[in-house]
Amino acid sequence: MLRVDIRDLNRGPVRTVTELSPEDPTFEGLGLRLVGPVTIQGQLQATGEGEYLWRGDLHAAVRGECRRCLIEVIDEVDVEVAAAVFSSNPDAADDPDFYPLAERAAAVDVGAVVREELALAAQAHLLLCRDDCAGLCPNCGADLNAGPCDCRPPAEPV
């Protein structure tokens, strides 16, 4: 549940716990190669008139290529969202730390936060198949994890 009715928020904090499939429209156009569902756990609460705070955690598995040897890698992405503030205050509309709400919004949808935070975290993950990956030979492209290639070392300048 990523969309919470404001009437529920007026009664107190609301837990947001859900799983979204990789095909969910929330992730459309991001180019993420998600493996399995994205789990979301958090809490949304009112913090003032027309202002709401969401804190939560996201977990996903992302498929990509090792940045050194290009083999396929699946990496776990965990994101902690310390504070996402939704506000109907027009003065906050230009502040990048706030998510705008319509003045008479009936619900708060944390989907935009989930989308943005997951995209940023997944792009920041520089995938490696292992910490000591030797990568590919820059001359012949051989996988140096399998052993040395047959290329001759470059000659030393005289």
Secondary structure, 3 states (H helix, E strand, C coil): CCEEEHHHHHCCCEEEEEEECCCCHHHCCCCCCECCCEEEEEEEEEEECCEEEEEEEEEEEEEEECCCCCCEEEEEEEEEEEEEEEECCHHHCCCCCEEECCCCCCEEECHHHHHHHHHHHHHHCCCCCCCCCCCECCCCCCEHHHCCCCCCCCCCCC
